[in-house]
Amino acid sequence: MLQVFTGSWALFVGMFMLMVGNGLQGTLLGLRGDLEGFSTFSLSIVMSAYFLGFLFSSRFTPKLIRRVGHVRVFAALGSLVSAVLISYPVLVEPWAWTIGRVIIGFCFCGVYITAESWLNDASSNENRGKSLSMYMIVQMAGIVFAQWIVSRGDISGYVLFIIPSILVSLAFAPVLLSARPMPAFETTKPMTVKEVINASPLVCLGMFMLGGVFSAQFGMSAVYGSRVGLSVGEISFFISAIYVAALVLQYPIGWLSDRMERRVLIIWIAFLGGFGSLIAFLVPGYFLMIVISGAIVGGTSNPLYALLLAYANDYLNREDMAAASGGFLFVNGLGAIAGPLVVGFMMDSIGDNGFWLFTASLMFAIGGYGIYRSTKRSRDDWEEEQGTYVPVSAASSTVAVELAQEVYIEASEEDAEDPATP
């Protein structure tokens, strides 16, 4: 792993700073919006806007890269991100923040696509899996470090908005000055939603539901914490617990997924996440219960994302995997756009704990549908059908998921050549 980092240190350092900036603005807007008197529904629209921009960018940025090149796209999107970040405290209006979040989501997705393309090009068959794991660790570490910065700053001032702008601007320097020239950029045309449903109904529904869970965690956790009276430090700790658990549990769940039927594991993990949400819902107002629920939901939903991709791969032909991943990410994006809007509505309708009822409902829906699918498609020969689990973050773009698919295919080919491999 150290060799992987030293080989692409500029990219990883740059992505760390970018994730700090992204993690800062997500939490900070929720806290500052509550301080400015924004309604819960207004903040839910602001948070949903990020995922709308992200979804559009996943389709448009590859065309832009092919037209003008990686470096120009990377630099242009970075400049826009930096400019929007420092405009938030100047234009303190829900409509302005919503437009800014659409732009931010579009730009960050484009930056991820560009950076992940460089990562893919710098990786070899021997270290591609380790590169992907290091990339995910850097992403999670950046978001967690951002929460520490928030806890040390004044959310009513300008400094916390200036810091992510500076970090984003600095992040591009090591990447642009040291990244190798890129080969021709190509992405696979994604499957249609109908084709995705036919490929794996469970994965399609799971991706949509997880989109809602992720957007609630990333966009509305700070709003929820502020509404229930947590301090800035407590909110930062709560959000950090979500991402630390997501990183820590990714690998043991992956280990389990290679040793038992994946659909059974998906059902158990989904129900665990649902019951974890109910802890804070049934025992409201206790900070420890909030942290425990956040850690359980984060620690189950994020690995569940990679688990669903691995499960889909078990049923797909290798030539269809890249196209299917694009389709699954599109469905996930639709769920992410809807998530904050539904959470905001539920928090206004039934109270702040509607946040936990929302995440619990989605996780239970995944588990329940998994049980239903078990009655429609049996898997007595799951040991022969399953390939290798590959960890991948839900914050990644289509390029990283296609990179994970390459790792999956290579690992499957190695297993086929060595029958003794478990």
Helices and strands as residue ranges (DSSP letters): H 2-7, H 9-35, H 40-68, H 70-87, H 94-122, H 128-151, H 159-178, H 193-199, H 201-215, I 216-220, H 221-227, H 232-257, H 262-282, H 287-313, G 318-320, H 321-350, H 354-374, H 382-385, H 398-417
